[in-house]
Amino acid sequence: MRRCYLAAYDICDPKRLRKVHKLMKGYGEKWQYSIFFCVLKDIDFVRLKSDVRELIKNDEDQVLIIDLG
């Protein structure tokens, strides 16, 4: 079953920002530069969260993923 998600991020470092943007383009449709609409299977959602965690620094960056149902 697929679910809809809205992903938004605020990344401080330009290099990490480009990496996260490129990653997100593989998972969803860009609505604005840092906002993506994604329709994902459960396993793809887990992969997305894992991939994002590898790229960001928790103390500097913010990522918000909202389950729209």
Beta strands, then each sheet from edge to edge (+ up, - down):
strand 1: 2-10
strand 2: 29-32
strand 3: 35-41
strand 4: 62-67
sheet 1: 2+ 3- 1+ 4-
end
